[in-house]
Amino acid sequence: MKQTIARVAIVVPDYDDGIAFYCGKLGFDLIEDTELGDGKRWVLVRPKGAAETALLLAKAEGERQRAAIGNQTGGRVGFFLFTDDFARDHAAMVAAGVEFREAPRHETYGSVAVFTDPFGNPWDLLQPAS
């Protein structure tokens, strides 16, 4: 399965905490780390088991940035984490201490479960129906 999300921003209050969670606890690969100036830092990471999925971490800079990021994601700060093996990745995330807000469910568009990272961003772990 190939599904790419290239520019979805996730607000984190502290860069080091974000890296520790995504790359340390969840074991995502760090692909790119760029200083943009003005206190902005963008980090591209890639979940294991979802080789074509990517997300951007943005250091929080107040309500203006929060609103801009929310507008990119349909009014909420969050994203779909696409996986090629839902059962494996759900189990691995639970083992890493990620708390899911609901039990996995099967919809016509695929398997999905919603969780929230330590920074309050809602995620949808999703395997699209084949």
All heavy atoms as an XYZ file, in Angstrom:
1000
protein
N       0.838     -1.185      0.000
C       0.000      0.000      0.000
C       0.879      1.243      0.000
O       1.834      1.320      0.753
C      -0.881      0.011      1.249
C      -1.780      1.226      1.324
S      -2.611      1.347      2.908
C      -1.266      1.940      3.920
N       0.572      2.190     -0.836
C       1.308      3.449     -0.859
C       0.324      4.581     -0.639
O      -0.588      4.782     -1.425
C       2.043      3.630     -2.179
C       3.210      2.669     -2.326
C       3.999      2.982     -3.582
C       5.159      2.023     -3.751
N       6.196      2.209     -2.771
N       0.524      5.286      0.447
C      -0.332      6.422      0.774
C       0.551      7.485      1.395
O       1.246      7.212      2.368
C      -1.422      6.003      1.768
C      -2.306      7.134      2.219
C      -3.198      7.635      1.104
O      -3.835      6.849      0.440
N      -3.219      8.937      0.891
N       0.573      8.656      0.835
C       1.489      9.679      1.315
C       0.750     10.879      1.882
O      -0.166     11.392      1.255
C       2.418     10.158      0.186
O       3.118      9.037     -0.336
C       3.417     11.176      0.702
N       1.145     11.314      3.077
C       0.731     12.598      3.619
C       2.024     13.368      3.800
O       2.875     12.974      4.584
C       0.030     12.454      4.976
C      -1.208     11.566      4.837
C      -0.359     13.813      5.526
C      -1.939     11.356      6.116
N       2.191     14.460      3.088
C       3.487     15.116      3.080
C       3.566     16.357      3.946
O       4.639     16.735      4.378
C       3.877     15.475      1.651
N       2.461     17.033      4.211
C       2.536     18.291      4.913
C       1.391     18.452      5.906
O       0.561     19.339      5.773
C       2.542     19.464      3.918
C       3.890     19.651      3.223
C       4.921     20.216      4.189
N       6.205     20.486      3.545
C       7.229     19.667      3.583
N       7.148     18.502      4.202
N       8.376     20.004      3.015
N       1.325     17.577      6.859
C       0.346     17.700      7.935
C       1.091     18.131      9.181
O       2.026     17.477      9.611
C      -0.393     16.367      8.185
C      -1.351     16.510      9.341
C      -1.138     15.950      6.938
N       0.710     19.249      9.750
C       1.448     19.810     10.882
C       0.833     19.376     12.202
O      -0.369     19.413     12.382
C       1.465     21.327     10.791
N       1.671     18.981     13.118
C       1.263     18.580     14.460
C       1.896     19.554     15.442
O       3.111     19.727     15.450
C       1.738     17.146     14.780
C       1.224     16.176     13.716
C       1.289     16.724     16.163
C      -0.260     16.139     13.548
N       1.100     20.208     16.265
C       1.632     21.169     17.217
C       2.217     20.445     18.425
O       1.555     19.610     19.037
C       0.531     22.138     17.690
C       1.075     23.097     18.748
C      -0.020     22.929     16.516
N       3.464     20.751     18.750
C       4.079     20.240     19.977
C       4.635     21.428     20.761
O       5.179     22.352     20.179
C       5.203     19.213     19.698
C       4.648     17.991     18.994
C       6.319     19.820     18.872
N       4.475     21.436     22.082
C       4.945     22.572     22.868
C       6.457     22.601     23.028
O       7.032     23.647     23.282
C       4.247     22.381     24.212
C       3.985     20.915     24.287
C       3.741     20.466     22.886
N       7.097     21.464     22.879
C       8.537     21.393     23.079
C       9.140     20.429     22.071
O       8.737     19.271     21.983
C       8.846     20.937     24.505
C      10.338     20.947     24.785
O      10.981     19.905     24.532
O      10.853     21.973     25.244
N      10.108     20.913     21.325
C      10.738     20.116     20.270
C      11.325     18.811     20.815
O      11.101     17.737     20.271
C      11.811     20.960     19.597
C      12.736     20.178     18.702
C      12.336     19.810     17.423
C      13.994     19.805     19.137
C      13.181     19.093     16.598
C      14.842     19.082     18.317
C      14.431     18.732     17.052
O      15.263     18.012     16.255
N      12.101     18.902     21.910
C      12.752     17.702     22.453
C      11.729     16.661     22.898
O      11.921     15.463     22.706
C      13.667     18.073     23.622
C      14.885     18.867     23.168
O      15.290     18.713     21.991
O      15.416     19.648     23.969
N      10.622     17.126     23.501
C       9.572     16.193     23.917
C       8.934     15.522     22.702
O       8.602     14.335     22.734
C       8.493     16.923     24.722
C       8.959     17.296     26.122
O      10.021     16.795     26.550
O       8.257     18.086     26.781
N       8.764     16.294     21.628
C       8.184     15.725     20.412
C       9.062     14.646     19.816
O       8.584     13.569     19.452
N      10.350     14.919     19.720
C      11.289     13.930     19.190
C      11.341     12.698     20.091
O      11.360     11.557     19.619
C      12.699     14.531     19.033
C      12.692     15.588     17.918
C      13.741     13.466     18.746
C      12.369     15.030     16.552
N      11.339     12.919     21.400
C      11.384     11.800     22.342
C      10.166     10.894     22.181
O      10.279      9.666     22.247
C      11.476     12.319     23.776
N       9.006     11.492     21.948
C       7.796     10.680     21.797
C       7.754      9.973     20.446
O       7.619      8.752     20.383
C       6.539     11.534     21.975
C       5.263     10.759     21.782
C       4.840      9.854     22.752
C       4.517     10.898     20.631
C       3.677      9.118     22.571
C       3.347     10.168     20.443
C       2.928      9.280     21.418
N       7.858     10.732     19.357
C       7.680     10.139     18.034
C       8.824      9.220     17.641
O       8.606      8.127     17.121
C       7.495     11.232     16.984
C       6.187     11.969     17.140
C       6.141     13.267     17.612
C       4.986     11.342     16.824
C       4.931     13.933     17.764
C       3.775     11.994     16.983
C       3.759     13.291     17.450
O       2.566     13.938     17.610
N      10.067      9.670     17.862
C      11.212      8.877     17.420
C      11.713      7.930     18.504
O      12.209      6.849     18.202
C      12.344      9.796     16.956
S      11.900     10.780     15.525
N      11.587      8.331     19.758
C      12.035      7.487     20.854
C      11.003      6.438     21.220
O      11.190      5.243     21.003
N       9.864      6.883     21.745
C       8.846      5.959     22.244
C       8.171      5.158     21.136
O       7.979      3.952     21.263
C       7.802      6.732     23.042
C       6.838      5.833     23.790
C       6.055      6.602     24.825
C       5.312      5.647     25.726
N       4.642      6.327     26.833
N       7.786      5.850     20.042
C       7.092      5.152     18.963
C       8.036      4.571     17.920
O       7.625      3.772     17.089
C       6.085      6.084     18.283
C       4.910      6.530     19.146
C       3.938      7.359     18.325
C       4.197      5.348     19.787
N       9.308      4.985     17.938
C      10.288      4.406     17.026
C      10.175      4.864     15.589
O      10.613      4.165     14.675
N       9.582      6.062     15.353
C       9.511      6.581     13.995
C      10.914      6.938     13.515
O      11.790      7.271     14.297
C       8.649      7.843     13.942
C       7.166      7.608     14.119
C       6.651      6.367     14.419
C       6.281      8.666     13.986
C       5.290      6.162     14.583
C       4.918      8.483     14.140
C       4.416      7.236     14.434
N      11.117      6.891     12.206
C      12.388      7.302     11.618
C      12.407      8.813     11.448
O      11.428      9.400     10.970
C      12.582      6.653     10.245
C      12.736      5.138     10.342
O      13.393      4.682     11.294
O      12.194      4.427      9.480
N      13.524      9.449     11.820
C      13.702     10.878     11.608
C      14.237     11.077     10.195
O      15.337     10.646      9.871
C      14.672     11.459     12.641
C      14.980     12.951     12.534
C      13.714     13.769     12.709
C      16.013     13.352     13.575
N      13.460     11.728      9.340
C      13.816     11.893      7.932
C      14.462     13.246      7.682
O      15.410     13.369      6.916
C      12.576     11.739      7.030
C      11.877     10.407      7.292
C      12.935     11.881      5.558
C      12.737      9.192      7.064
N      13.924     14.286      8.322
C      14.411     15.638      8.066
C      14.227     16.488      9.313
O      13.235     16.353     10.029
C      13.626     16.250      6.903
C      14.014     17.664      6.532
C      13.114     18.230      5.441
O      12.461     17.441      4.738
O      13.074     19.457      5.314
N      15.177     17.356      9.595
C      15.117     18.255     10.752
C      15.626     19.613     10.286
O      16.803     19.762      9.983
C      15.984     17.695     11.878
C      15.843     18.479     13.176
O      15.273     19.581     13.145
O      16.312     17.978     14.199
N      14.730     20.592     10.190
C      15.088     21.869      9.597
C      14.723     23.028     10.514
O      13.582     23.115     10.978
C      14.358     22.063      8.245
O      14.631     20.941      7.415
C      14.814     23.335      7.561
N      15.671     23.922     10.743
C      15.427     25.155     11.501
C      14.973     26.218     10.506
O      15.679     26.513      9.542
C      16.713     25.603     12.211
C      16.584     26.913     12.947
C      15.574     26.870     14.068
O      15.673     25.985     14.935
O      14.665     27.720     14.071
N      13.775     26.784     10.725
C      13.238     27.759      9.793
C      13.398     29.194     10.273
O      13.006     30.127      9.583
C      11.749     27.477      9.535
C      11.437     26.126      8.895
C       9.940     25.983      8.705
C      12.154     25.979      7.564
N      13.948     29.379     11.466
C      14.086     30.724     12.015
C      12.811     31.164     12.713
O      11.772     30.501     12.630
N      12.882     32.285     13.419
C      11.728     32.821     14.150
C      11.128     31.813     15.118
O       9.915     31.807     15.351
C      10.640     33.313     13.183
C      11.113     34.449     12.303
O      11.905     35.278     12.798
O      10.699     34.502     11.135
N      11.952     30.931     15.665
C      11.467     29.947     16.624
C      10.721     28.783     16.005
O      10.185     27.942     16.722
N      10.688     28.695     14.682
C       9.969     27.621     14.007
C      10.927     26.494     13.652
O      12.022     26.724     13.171
C       9.303     28.136     12.734
C       8.253     29.193     12.984
C       7.667     29.671     11.673
C       6.656     30.773     11.910
N       6.123     31.298     10.641
N      10.503     25.292     13.901
C      11.315     24.124     13.555
C      10.390     23.055     12.996
O       9.365     22.746     13.591
C      12.048     23.605     14.787
C      13.035     22.514     14.463
C      13.872     22.159     15.684
N      15.095     21.543     15.271
C      16.256     22.158     15.162
N      16.338     23.433     15.464
N      17.321     21.511     14.767
N      10.763     22.514     11.850
C       9.962     21.475     11.220
C      10.747     20.167     11.206
O      11.910     20.149     10.860
C       9.605     21.883      9.794
C       8.786     23.124      9.737
C       9.255     24.397      9.589
C       7.379     23.224      9.862
N       8.214     25.280      9.602
C       7.048     24.594      9.768
C       6.349     22.291     10.049
C       5.742     25.053      9.847
C       5.056     22.756     10.124
C       4.761     24.111     10.023
N      10.081     19.113     11.577
C      10.711     17.801     11.638
C       9.857     16.821     10.852
O       8.657     16.699     11.095
C      10.840     17.316     13.098
C      11.471     15.935     13.144
C      11.650     18.305     13.912
N      10.468     16.164      9.898
C       9.764     15.156      9.120
C      10.099     13.787      9.691
O      11.270     13.419      9.801
C      10.212     15.242      7.650
C       9.448     14.390      6.646
C       7.997     14.841      6.547
C      10.109     14.486      5.275
N       9.079     13.040     10.084
C       9.291     11.698     10.627
C       8.420     10.713      9.853
O       7.430     11.086      9.232
C       8.961     11.623     12.139
C       9.905     12.507     12.933
C       7.526     11.983     12.428
N       8.816      9.433      9.905
C       8.089      8.414      9.162
C       7.821      7.217     10.068
O       8.756      6.613     10.595
C       8.898      7.983      7.946
C       8.182      6.949      7.090
C       8.957      6.662      5.825
N      10.276      6.123      6.146
C      11.310      6.164      5.316
N      11.204      6.747      4.155
N      12.452      5.639      5.667
N       6.554      6.873     10.251
C       6.234      5.698     11.065
C       6.753      4.419     10.425
O       6.705      4.256      9.216
C       4.705      5.687     11.099
C       4.316      7.086     10.746
C       5.361      7.570      9.796
N       7.236      3.508     11.248
C       7.609      2.194     10.751
C       6.317      1.438     10.415
O       5.308      1.605     11.074
C       8.417      1.436     11.799
C       9.739      2.136     12.126
C      10.554      1.333     13.102
C      11.785      2.100     13.556
N      12.643      2.534     12.467
N       6.344      0.644      9.367
C       5.142     -0.078      8.974
C       4.237      0.745      8.089
O       3.206      0.284      7.652
N       4.629      1.998      7.847
C       3.857      2.866      6.957
C       4.867      3.692      6.175
O       4.970      4.887      6.330
C       2.928      3.757      7.761
N       5.640      3.017      5.363
C       6.825      3.614      4.764
C       6.545      4.857      3.927
O       7.407      5.693      3.764
C       7.541      2.578      3.898
N       5.323      5.001      3.413
C       5.035      6.151      2.572
C       4.281      7.256      3.316
O       3.813      8.207      2.724
C       4.223      5.718      1.352
C       4.947      4.697      0.481
C       6.268      5.211     -0.043
O       6.344      6.383     -0.434
O       7.248      4.441     -0.051
N       4.130      7.133      4.621
C       3.421      8.140      5.397
C       4.412      9.071      6.070
O       5.429      8.639      6.571
C       2.534      7.481      6.477
O       1.598      6.625      5.832
C       1.781      8.510      7.291
N       4.119     10.356      6.097
C       5.001     11.319      6.738
C       4.174     12.370      7.458
O       3.019     12.601      7.135
C       5.894     11.993      5.705
N       4.765     13.015      8.454
C       4.101     14.108      9.135
C       5.130     15.146      9.525
O       6.324     14.897      9.520
C       3.343     13.619     10.377
C       4.183     12.993     11.497
C       4.466     14.029     12.572
C       3.477     11.800     12.078
N       4.669     16.324      9.808
C       5.549     17.397     10.236
C       5.214     17.790     11.660
O       4.052     17.952     12.006
C       5.382     18.628      9.335
C       6.062     18.567      7.981
C       5.610     19.730      7.120
C       7.564     18.578      8.121
N       6.247     17.967     12.482
C       6.063     18.469     13.837
C       6.374     19.959     13.826
O       7.402     20.368     13.314
C       7.022     17.781     14.815
C       6.968     16.262     14.906
C       7.979     15.788     15.927
C       5.585     15.822     15.301
N       5.508     20.757     14.387
C       5.748     22.196     14.456
C       5.765     22.615     15.908
O       4.875     22.258     16.678
C       4.646     22.958     13.721
N       6.790     23.362     16.301
C       6.813     23.889     17.651
C       5.701     24.925     17.786
O       5.565     25.807     16.956
C       8.171     24.521     17.961
C       8.298     24.959     19.409
C       9.708     25.394     19.722
C       9.819     25.768     21.188
N      11.182     26.198     21.539
N       4.903     24.820     18.831
C       3.759     25.708     19.019
C       4.219     27.148     19.176
O       5.181     27.435     19.865
C       2.961     25.275     20.245
N       3.485     28.062     18.544
C       3.826     29.481     18.620
C       2.625     30.351     18.894
O       2.596     31.520     18.532
C       4.492     29.939     17.326
C       5.827     29.313     17.091
C       6.509     29.941     15.894
O       5.903     29.945     14.821
O       7.625     30.436     16.069
N       1.601     29.817     19.509
C       0.457     30.641     19.860
C      -0.759     30.358     19.004
O      -0.764     29.483     18.146
N      -1.808     31.128     19.270
C      -3.105     30.876     18.654
C      -3.101     31.060     17.139
O      -3.805     30.360     16.431
C      -4.158     31.782     19.287
C      -4.456     31.417     20.735
C      -4.813     29.950     20.899
O      -5.656     29.442     20.126
O      -4.239     29.301     21.791
N      -2.313     32.002     16.617
C      -2.306     32.223     15.178
C      -1.838     30.971     14.438
O      -2.440     30.521     13.480
C      -1.403     33.399     14.822
C      -1.427     33.741     13.332
C      -0.298     34.676     12.972
N       1.013     34.107     13.268
C       1.593     33.154     12.530
N       0.971     32.656     11.491
N       2.779     32.706     12.854
N      -0.726     30.385     14.925
C      -0.211     29.179     14.280
C      -1.165     28.013     14.480
O      -1.411     27.233     13.580
C       1.174     28.826     14.825
C       1.792     27.651     14.076
C       3.093     27.191     14.679
O       3.178     27.018     15.887
N       4.088     26.992     13.853
N      -1.720     27.913     15.672
C      -2.666     26.840     15.954
C      -3.855     26.909     14.992
O      -4.312     25.907     14.460
C      -3.148     26.956     17.397
C      -3.084     25.674     18.172
C      -3.422     25.967     19.625
N      -2.265     25.779     20.473
C      -1.819     24.619     20.876
N      -2.412     23.510     20.470
N      -0.782     24.524     21.655
N      -4.363     28.115     14.785
C      -5.497     28.288     13.882
C      -5.114     27.927     12.447
O      -5.874     27.275     11.734
C      -5.998     29.721     13.957
N      -3.921     28.335     12.014
C      -3.476     28.040     10.658
C      -3.332     26.537     10.452
O      -3.727     25.994      9.424
C      -2.152     28.751     10.374
N      -2.774     25.861     11.444
C      -2.605     24.413     11.342
C      -3.961     23.724     11.340
O      -4.219     22.806     10.572
C      -1.706     23.894     12.479
C      -0.278     24.404     12.264
C      -1.731     22.374     12.548
C       0.638     24.156     13.421
N      -4.862     24.194     12.193
C      -6.200     23.616     12.239
C      -6.920     23.735     10.909
O      -7.603     22.807     10.473
N      -6.723     24.866     10.231
C      -7.370     25.063      8.937
C      -6.852     24.092      7.885
O      -7.564     23.748      6.947
C      -7.162     26.510      8.458
C      -7.943     27.499      9.288
O      -8.924     27.128      9.924
N      -7.509     28.745      9.287
N      -5.618     23.653      8.022
C      -5.047     22.700      7.066
C      -5.631     21.308      7.243
O      -5.547     20.470      6.366
C      -3.528     22.610      7.233
C      -2.791     23.877      6.855
C      -1.320     23.774      7.180
O      -0.778     22.685      7.372
N      -0.643     24.910      7.254
N      -6.209     21.051      8.398
C      -6.690     19.695      8.694
C      -8.197     19.685      8.924
O      -8.694     18.957      9.765
C      -5.966     19.123      9.934
O      -6.171     20.021     11.034
C      -4.478     18.977      9.680
N      -8.900     20.543      8.198
C     -10.354     20.536      8.290
C     -10.879     21.063      9.607
O     -11.946     20.662     10.060
N     -10.120     21.941     10.266
C     -10.607     22.548     11.489
C     -10.139     21.878     12.760
O     -10.461     22.308     13.851
N      -9.379     20.820     12.653
C      -8.830     20.206     13.857
C      -7.350     19.956     13.641
O      -6.893     19.797     12.512
C      -9.532     18.892     14.199
C      -9.178     17.742     13.280
C      -9.958     16.489     13.643
N      -9.652     15.430     12.706
C      -8.846     14.417     12.974
N      -8.279     14.311     14.132
N      -8.622     13.490     12.078
N      -6.621     19.934     14.730
C      -5.195     19.636     14.639
C      -5.056     18.126     14.779
O      -5.252     17.565     15.843
C      -4.396     20.361     15.736
C      -2.922     19.993     15.666
C      -4.572     21.862     15.590
N      -4.773     17.466     13.695
C      -4.678     16.013     13.742
C      -4.416     15.473     12.356
O      -4.293     16.224     11.401
N      -4.333     14.165     12.255
C      -4.018     13.588     10.951
C      -4.344     12.110     10.921
O      -4.600     11.494     11.940
C      -2.549     13.803     10.607
C      -1.587     13.073     11.508
C      -1.060     11.854     11.121
C      -1.233     13.603     12.720
C      -0.184     11.171     11.954
C      -0.356     12.931     13.563
C       0.168     11.715     13.174
N      -4.344     11.563      9.740
C      -4.478     10.121      9.560
C      -3.094      9.502      9.505
O      -2.243      9.958      8.745
C      -5.214      9.796      8.255
C      -6.658     10.165      8.265
C      -7.102     11.297      7.604
C      -7.579      9.386      8.942
C      -8.442     11.643      7.604
C      -8.918      9.723      8.952
C      -9.351     10.857      8.282
N      -2.860      8.477     10.301
C      -1.637      7.692     10.234
C      -1.989      6.420      9.462
O      -2.669      5.550      9.976
C      -1.134      7.349     11.635
C      -0.008      6.330     11.717
C       1.218      6.847     10.973
C       0.349      6.028     13.156
N      -1.578      6.358      8.217
C      -1.907      5.202      7.384
C      -0.946      4.054      7.681
O       0.246      4.258      7.852
C      -1.823      5.574      5.901
C      -2.922      6.470      5.448
C      -2.778      7.845      5.483
C      -4.117      5.930      4.999
C      -3.802      8.679      5.062
C      -5.148      6.763      4.575
C      -4.989      8.142      4.613
N      -1.484      2.848      7.724
C      -0.677      1.668      8.013
C      -0.967      0.563      7.008
O      -2.060      0.499      6.447
C      -0.961      1.146      9.438
O      -0.213     -0.043      9.662
C      -2.436      0.841      9.652
N       0.020     -0.298      6.796
C      -0.202     -1.437      5.912
C      -0.547     -2.693      6.706
O      -0.836     -3.728      6.133
C       1.018     -1.692      5.010
C       2.282     -1.982      5.794
O       2.228     -1.973      7.042
O       3.326     -2.202      5.174
N      -0.515     -2.607      8.045
C      -0.868     -3.741      8.901
C      -1.482     -3.189     10.183
O      -0.793     -2.922     11.164
C       0.371     -4.582      9.214
C       0.032     -5.894      9.907
O      -0.983     -5.951     10.630
O       0.788     -6.861      9.734
N      -2.795     -3.017     10.163
C      -3.503     -2.364     11.263
C      -3.307     -3.097     12.590
O      -2.974     -2.487     13.606
C      -4.987     -2.259     10.928
C      -5.782     -1.528     11.966
C      -5.914     -0.143     11.909
C      -6.406     -2.206     12.999
C      -6.642      0.542     12.859
C      -7.136     -1.531     13.964
C      -7.257     -0.151     13.895
N      -3.516     -4.415     12.600
C      -3.422     -5.179     13.849
C      -2.031     -5.074     14.460
O      -1.879     -4.864     15.672
C      -3.790     -6.644     13.602
N      -0.998     -5.188     13.645
C       0.381     -5.103     14.125
C       0.672     -3.731     14.720
O       1.201     -3.615     15.825
C       1.343     -5.388     12.974
C       2.824     -5.223     13.332
C       3.688     -5.022     12.101
N       3.342     -3.787     11.416
C       3.556     -3.571     10.121
N       4.107     -4.508      9.370
N       3.218     -2.427      9.566
N       0.322     -2.676     13.976
C       0.678     -1.335     14.416
C      -0.164     -0.880     15.609
O       0.316     -0.176     16.485
C       0.578     -0.347     13.256
C       1.620     -0.648     12.188
O       2.670     -1.232     12.535
O       1.399     -0.308     11.019
N      -1.420     -1.290     15.660
C      -2.258     -0.975     16.822
C      -1.661     -1.626     18.065
O      -1.514     -0.990     19.118
C      -3.691     -1.455     16.591
C      -4.603     -1.210     17.738
N      -4.859     -2.162     18.699
C      -5.308     -0.102     18.102
C      -5.694     -1.662     19.592
N      -5.976     -0.416     19.257
N      -1.285     -2.902     17.958
C      -0.698     -3.618     19.096
C       0.622     -2.989     19.534
O       0.888     -2.848     20.732
C      -0.496     -5.094     18.738
N       1.456     -2.592     18.568
C       2.748     -1.995     18.891
C       2.566     -0.658     19.605
O       3.300     -0.327     20.542
C       3.570     -1.807     17.615
N       1.593      0.122     19.181
C       1.348      1.420     19.812
C       0.786      1.251     21.213
O       1.158      1.981     22.133
C       0.427      2.253     18.928
C       1.105      2.692     17.637
S      -0.021      3.430     16.439
C      -0.406      4.964     17.286
N      -0.094      0.286     21.398
C      -0.610     -0.001     22.737
C       0.532     -0.425     23.654
O       0.644      0.031     24.797
C      -1.707     -1.091     22.688
C      -2.051     -1.580     24.087
C      -2.954     -0.546     21.983
N       1.433     -1.278     23.132
C       2.585     -1.730     23.925
C       3.502     -0.567     24.278
O       4.166     -0.584     25.322
C       3.359     -2.796     23.152
N       3.538      0.489     23.432
C       4.372      1.658     23.687
C       3.689      2.650     24.623
O       4.238      3.697     24.924
C       4.718      2.351     22.372
N       2.477      2.326     25.063
C       1.790      3.172     26.022
C       0.829      4.181     25.429
O       0.304      5.033     26.138
N       0.575      4.100     24.123
C      -0.383      5.013     23.501
C      -1.796      4.602     23.916
O      -2.162      3.435     23.841
C      -0.258      4.979     21.961
C      -1.345      5.818     21.304
C       1.117      5.462     21.544
N      -2.575      5.579     24.378
C      -3.942      5.298     24.803
C      -4.911      5.630     23.674
O      -4.945      6.753     23.182
C      -4.280      6.114     26.052
C      -3.465      5.696     27.262
C      -3.891      6.425     28.515
O      -4.976      7.043     28.512
O      -3.128      6.375     29.488
N      -5.696      4.634     23.298
C      -6.685      4.829     22.248
C      -7.991      5.313     22.844
O      -8.421      4.842     23.895
C      -6.879      3.535     21.455
C      -5.783      3.291     20.451
C      -4.577      2.736     20.854
C      -5.949      3.650     19.129
C      -3.551      2.540     19.936
C      -4.921      3.452     18.210
C      -3.730      2.896     18.612
N      -8.629      6.260     22.166
C      -9.862      6.852     22.655
C     -11.059      5.964     22.376
O     -12.140      6.179     22.925
C     -10.069      8.220     21.999
C      -8.996      9.222     22.405
C      -8.988     10.459     21.547
N     -10.270     11.144     21.535
C     -10.495     12.258     20.862
N      -9.528     12.811     20.144
N     -11.680     12.834     20.889
N     -10.889      4.981     21.533
C     -11.973      4.069     21.204
C     -11.374      2.759     20.712
O     -10.214      2.711     20.301
C     -12.865      4.655     20.118
C     -12.136      4.951     18.830
C     -13.009      5.641     17.804
O     -13.686      6.622     18.158
O     -13.007      5.183     16.644
N     -12.163      1.719     20.764
C     -11.712      0.423     20.266
C     -11.649      0.459     18.742
O     -12.381      1.228     18.109
C     -12.673     -0.677     20.717
N     -10.768     -0.328     18.148
C     -10.715     -0.372     16.685
C     -12.080     -0.759     16.114
O     -12.810     -1.566     16.703
C      -9.687     -1.462     16.401
C      -8.833     -1.500     17.615
C      -9.768     -1.201     18.762
N     -12.410     -0.166     14.996
C     -13.690     -0.491     14.351
C     -13.467     -0.629     12.850
O     -12.501     -0.098     12.300
C     -14.742      0.567     14.653
C     -14.479      1.917     14.049
C     -15.555      2.947     14.437
N     -15.459      4.150     13.657
C     -14.640      5.163     13.914
N     -13.847      5.103     14.965
N     -14.627      6.229     13.144
N     -14.367     -1.322     12.215
C     -14.274     -1.538     10.774
C     -15.385     -0.751     10.089
O     -16.557     -0.936     10.376
C     -14.377     -3.027     10.442
C     -13.302     -3.840     11.090
N     -11.989     -3.811     10.668
C     -13.330     -4.676     12.154
C     -11.255     -4.604     11.434
N     -12.046     -5.139     12.352
N     -14.967      0.164      9.219
C     -15.900      0.961      8.436
C     -15.798      0.525      6.976
O     -14.926     -0.262      6.621
C     -15.537      2.453      8.552
C     -15.519      2.987      9.977
C     -16.910      3.161     10.561
O     -17.907      2.951      9.830
O     -17.007      3.506     11.751
N     -16.664      1.058      6.161
C     -16.614      0.685      4.742
C     -15.308      1.133      4.096
O     -14.830      0.511      3.151
C     -17.794      1.324      3.971
O     -17.764      2.735      4.184
C     -19.116      0.764      4.451
N     -14.702      2.198      4.629
C     -13.454      2.713      4.052
C     -12.213      2.074      4.661
O     -11.106      2.334      4.221
C     -13.374      4.235      4.186
C     -13.520      4.740      5.607
C     -12.423      4.806      6.458
C     -14.755      5.158      6.079
C     -12.556      5.265      7.758
C     -14.898      5.629      7.368
C     -13.799      5.685      8.205
O     -13.938      6.139      9.492
N     -12.374      1.222      5.691
C     -11.226      0.528      6.261
C     -11.279      0.413      7.763
O     -12.287      0.754      8.389
N     -10.209     -0.076      8.370
C     -10.096     -0.205      9.825
C      -9.560      1.095     10.404
O      -8.643      1.695      9.848
C      -9.147     -1.350     10.187
O      -9.620     -2.570      9.667
N     -10.118      1.515     11.547
C      -9.725      2.796     12.120
C      -9.797      2.734     13.645
O     -10.607      2.009     14.213
C     -10.626      3.941     11.588
C     -12.077      3.733     11.995
C     -10.128      5.296     12.023
N      -8.907      3.479     14.294
C      -8.957      3.666     15.742
C      -8.375      5.043     16.037
O      -7.386      5.449     15.427
C      -8.167      2.586     16.480
N      -8.989      5.768     16.964
C      -8.578      7.137     17.266
C      -7.784      7.171     18.566
O      -8.195      6.590     19.566
C      -9.802      8.064     17.395
C      -9.373      9.489     17.708
C     -10.629      8.019     16.120
N      -6.646      7.861     18.532
C      -5.859      8.042     19.742
C      -5.376      9.478     19.797
O      -5.499     10.228     18.824
C      -4.673      7.074     19.794
C      -3.671      7.271     18.700
C      -2.514      8.002     18.910
C      -3.875      6.717     17.447
C      -1.586      8.185     17.900
C      -2.948      6.889     16.432
C      -1.806      7.626     16.655
N      -4.859      9.891     20.948
C      -4.346     11.242     21.116
C      -2.930     11.170     21.635
O      -2.645     10.414     22.565
C      -5.214     12.040     22.113
O      -6.558     12.078     21.616
C      -4.713     13.458     22.274
N      -2.046     11.944     21.022
C      -0.660     11.954     21.487
C      -0.541     12.797     22.763
O      -1.503     13.431     23.185
C       0.286     12.408     20.378
C       0.173     13.887     20.032
O      -0.370     14.667     20.831
O       0.651     14.267     18.960
N       0.618     12.807     23.420
C       0.762     13.538     24.685
C       0.574     15.048     24.548
O       0.439     15.734     25.549
C       2.205     13.228     25.113
C       2.570     11.981     24.399
C       1.835     12.037     23.103
N       0.538     15.554     23.315
C       0.413     16.989     23.099
C      -1.021     17.386     22.778
O      -1.303     18.522     22.440
C       1.356     17.421     21.969
C       2.723     16.836     22.129
C       3.162     15.815     21.314
C       3.572     17.278     23.142
C       4.418     15.242     21.486
C       4.822     16.708     23.323
C       5.247     15.693     22.497
N      -1.948     16.419     22.858
C      -3.354     16.717     22.640
C      -3.810     16.630     21.202
O      -4.946     16.960     20.891
N      -2.953     16.176     20.299
C      -3.327     16.069     18.889
C      -4.045     14.749     18.625
O      -3.505     13.686     18.924
C      -2.081     16.132     18.003
C      -1.319     17.430     18.172
O      -1.840     18.494     17.905
N      -0.092     17.337     18.646
N      -5.253     14.752     18.067
C      -5.934     13.516     17.749
C      -5.384     12.890     16.471
O      -5.120     13.584     15.496
C      -7.400     13.940     17.563
C      -7.332     15.354     17.126
C      -6.112     15.947     17.764
N      -5.200     11.602     16.511
C      -4.733     10.833     15.360
C      -5.799      9.811     15.001
O      -6.521      9.326     15.867
C      -3.491     10.021     15.702
C      -2.237     10.736     16.015
C      -2.074     11.991     16.515
C      -0.932     10.192     15.887
N      -0.754     12.262     16.703
C      -0.020     11.160     16.328
C      -0.436      8.978     15.440
C       1.367     10.952     16.328
C       0.922      8.758     15.439
C       1.816      9.753     15.877
N      -5.852      9.435     13.749
C      -6.657      8.294     13.311
C      -5.702      7.283     12.712
O      -5.102      7.545     11.668
C      -7.687      8.707     12.256
C      -8.716      9.689     12.801
O      -9.163      9.480     13.941
O      -9.050     10.652     12.102
N      -5.525      6.151     13.378
C      -4.753      5.047     12.797
C      -5.676      4.366     11.800
O      -6.767      3.895     12.163
C      -4.329      4.066     13.884
C      -3.535      2.837     13.413
C      -2.173      3.257     12.886
C      -3.368      1.839     14.551
N      -5.273      4.312     10.547
C      -6.186      3.894      9.495
C      -5.534      2.930      8.515
O      -4.422      3.160      8.064
C      -6.679      5.134      8.724
C      -7.588      4.910      7.535
C      -8.938      4.365      7.982
C      -7.782      6.218      6.763
N      -6.241      1.856      8.229
C      -5.858      1.002      7.102
C      -7.019      1.018      6.131
O      -8.073      0.458      6.411
C      -5.562     -0.433      7.542
C      -5.138     -1.292      6.351
C      -4.566     -2.632      6.764
O      -4.516     -2.965      7.933
N      -4.133     -3.405      5.789
N      -6.851      1.695      4.991
C      -7.950      1.782      4.019
C      -8.367      0.408      3.519
O      -7.535     -0.504      3.406
C      -7.344      2.610      2.878
C      -6.226      3.386      3.521
C      -5.689      2.469      4.569
N      -9.651      0.250      3.257
C     -10.151     -1.013      2.717
C      -9.506     -1.268      1.372
O      -9.278     -0.358      0.585
C     -11.666     -0.935      2.556
N      -9.187     -2.529      1.128
C      -8.534     -2.855     -0.143
C      -9.538     -3.334     -1.157
O     -10.655     -3.585     -0.877
C      -7.461     -3.913      0.078
O      -8.007     -5.022      0.739
